[in-house]
C-alpha cells in the first residue's frame, strides 16, 4: 500500500480560496497586457512570472505536480518546483499544485475568447502525476446517471446514451471539440450522428468546464488535449459536478518511459475524474479574455477589473469574485 493510500488525505484550508484567486488574478492581469499582440510566448511568460511571484505569499509548502515542463525549461512553472511561503522553510500545509498560468496562449495572442489563468490545489497525492503528453478525454455535466458516457464507446453511442439520459434528441446536443486535424474523424462521426458542434481553437480546460455551465450551451466534451490540462479540468469538475474520463496517449517510447518515471504503471489505464483529482480539491481561475464562463480583464484609468471563479470539492461551493485593482496603490506590472 502506498503512502497516499495508507494515510488519510489532508483537508484543504478553506481560507486558501481567496489566496488562490489572488494568484490567478496576478497571472491574468500580467497576461492581459499581451492580448491581441500576436506574441503567445510573451503572454505566457508574463503569466508565469506573475503567478510564481504571487505564490510567494500563499501560506503553503507547495510542490508543482502539474506544470508546464521540466526543471531545465525554467522560467516555466516546472514539475517539481517548490512554491508558497513555506516552500523552503517548511511549515504550513503541504500541498500539490496544478497550474496553467495561461490557458489559451494562442487565443490570447489573437485576442480570441476563453483565455484564463488556472490553478488547482490538493493535499499531497491528490493529483494524477501526468506527463506532458496528450490525453483522450470525455466529459459531461452533473445530474446524469453514472457511466452515461465512456471513452471506450463510439461518439455515436455516447451521443445516443446522453440524449436518452437528458430526454432529448441527438440533434439537440452540442459537443465541444478542439479544432484540430487529429479530430477530423470524431468531428465527422458527431455530425453524422446529428449533433451540433462547438469547435474551439484553444483552451480545453474551458471546454471541459463548459459542460457544467448551462450558459455555455455544451453537453459533452470530446477529444485529445494536453494531459496536464486534463488533470486541471478533472479538479474543476470534482468541485462543480460532472463526469470525466481520460486516457494518456503516447507518441513515442520516450514519452512512455517518462510516464513510468512519474509513477504511471498501467500506460493504457482509463482514469476516472476521481482518480485524476482526489481528496479535498480547490480550483480557481481568472479570465484573461471574455467567454461564457468568465469575463476578461477590463482596464480603466489607473487600474483594471478581473472576474474569477473559485470552488472546493468538499463543500461544492462555487463563488465568483470580481476584483477592482488600483495600480496607483498596488502596481501589478
Secondary structure, DSSP 4 states (H G I P E B T S, - for coil): --HHHHSPPPPPPTTHHHHHHHHHHHHHHHHHTTTTSS-HHHHHHHHHHHHHHHHTTSSEEEEEEE-SS-GGGTTS--TT-EESTTTTT--SEEEEEEEEEEE-HHHHHHT-S--EEEEEEEETT-B----SSEEEEEEE-SSS-TTSS-TTS-HHHHHHHHHHHHT--GGG-EEEEE--GGGHHHHHHHHHHT-EEEEESS-HHHHHHGGG-GGG---EEEEEEEHHHHHHHHHHHHHH--EEEEEEE-SSHHHHHHHHHTT---TTPEEEHHHHB-SSEEEEEEESS--SS-PPPEEETTEEEEEEEEEETTT--EEEEEEEEETTTS---
